[in-house]
Amino acid sequence: MAQETNQASGAASEETAIGSWKTSVTWAFRSTRVVTAEGLRPATLLVRSGRIEEVTSWEAVPTDAHLRDYGDLAILPGLVDTHVHINDPGRTHWEGFETATQAAAAGGVTTVVDMPLNSEPETITVAALEAKRGAAAGKAWVDWMAWGGVVGNHDQGGNEAEIAALIEAGVAGFKCFLVNSGIDGFTWVDEAQLRKALSVLVGTGLPLLAHAEVAAPIDWATGEINAGVLCSYDGRVDWRRYWTYLASRPDKAEMEAVSLLIRLAREFPTPLHIVHLSSAEALPMIRKARKAGLPLTVETCPQYLWFAAEDIPDGATECKCAPPIRDKANRDALWKGLIDGTIDMIATDHSPCPPEMKNREAGRFDDAWGGIASLGLALPIVWTGVTRRLKDRSRSLELLAKWLATEPARLAGLAGRKGALAAGYDADLVVMDPDAEWTVAEADLRFRHKVSPYRGAQLHGRVLETYLRGECIYWGRGEGGVRGVIDPKAHGRELRRTV
Ligand SMILES: [Zn+2]
């Protein structure tokens, strides 16, 4: 048996596995804590030609297999992040395939699904999708897919006519806004346009993803703030205060949007997905809709589970995102919604911009670009959060895999191939040390701009190795176990959804 040991204790002295992989032989990845599709257990994953051939018992390592024994470290399915703004082509100075997918690889994310806005052109036509494919060529370190966009384009009519061609071209589904997106080329849709889009999607199985905030409550609140009626301090309007920004995007904006989407889900038998739910006030109606069997799924993001309005200092525009981070009670309720299954999954909504657009010096929340950079940090953030709330660490590991891999893969149409450790799936794995404690430093951030509210965060759980289709693409050991090595070659492929 060609045996390689890879215990945590011996890790620092080992050579990186990058470049040493052959796909023609059988590799056996084993640990006492493998999060298989059936749950957490001691197991061995037999991998050949980039696929998991078999999930077998811990002892059952074939004599001709190359063994990598991970001791008690956790092996999880490679994460699938279905909400990433790569911004490429067109705004590569904001982010790009190279930097985004390397950040993903270092965080155990083996598939990203790119949002159709913030790139230029926006992914609302097949020509734009082709431009994106050109931008990604040779620059994807992990597998990727594209969401198409459904837009209103109020002066010229919407792009409903493009939907069928985009489906044919292989997008994972469609994203739309019910409110101003901040990007001129990506206009919101009204109810009539939503109906049109949904009627085209019925029968395809592709989901419509909606940014669930409507404009009226936001416009009203912003007007009241600027008139000095709402949230004024001694008659002064202070946009440097986080509470001013929070008041400008009230729960009501999310409630009205979610309620509209539930109404439509009753009417159209086709998957509808709420992206980045922030308001826990919407949970009771979501719970009810799901109990009634409506085809509705929901995601939330690490920022809503980690931060709370009470802790955000004045001027901290790196914390601006929409919908906004709300208070501590709301954060606790979101965790409850996740643990009881009302919220299906977690995606980052990684949405960076050049530092100057965050306007940190002025610190005005109304002037700053909204979006939080966090690609590759979700695993330790969510792990740290869930273990504070659930005593059962085995269940917590299983929930991590569900929220960050299995359910997002299903949303993108990748069930059977990504998001689980089971026979026939791609050998996308992440090896995590659940007990490691570390503080997020600039050098740990691999996305283009190092602006992130997570700098300085103290986290538990560290990604040690990431495998994409059986190849090691990230080796996070080395001195002190931090920083890590990225595969010099880009092995990511585009995945296309077939109907
Ligand atoms: Zn987004």
Residues whose N, C-alpha, C, O or C-beta is under 5 A from the ligand:
A	BS01	ZN	D349
